[in-house]
Amino acid sequence: MNNLVIISGPAGVGKTTVAKSLLKAFPNLRTTVTYTTRRPRQNSVEDKKMYYITPDEFNKRQKAGEFLEWAKVHGDFYGTHKQETFQLLEKNPALFNIDVQGAEQLIEKFPNNCVTIFLLPENYEQMVDHIKNRGEMTDGDFRARLKSAEIELKKKDKFQYQIVNAEGKLTETIDKIAKIIQNKLETTKTIDKN
């Protein structure tokens, strides 16, 4: 099986934008299937296949062991489908644009098969601005996202690479990550499905 490429970091740091660019740069890199209880975003296109389900359905699927990893993020549940992911990994490396909780689960399950990249904001103010500009949230939502981001930043050292996504330097950020992925994807390892 192929490697898992994990892009993680706090909200508003540019994970989805980076993930979309990487999928274009690496034609053999595939995206995972995610189930979530959140509503579809109105002003953006997802970088992966998303199924929007009720909390009850999510709970049933989680209890049935359908998810490779799952987490509650900003009040909504997210889970990566286990079987579909393993089928994908048989032929291609997979890109995970994922929160820190989910990334930690994958790193624990597949310590030798993950390429882990943590995206950092240039500074605290940049992160605050990006979270504010996401729209579609209340003041309470904003404060919760900011608090989560602060906690997630403390976990950056659990990742193999920490890349700063500086304002106006997106191309440089993507180039740095592309070089890492290019080097790492040349080596594939066997994944234990248990």
Disulfide bonds with the S-S distance in Angstrom:
none
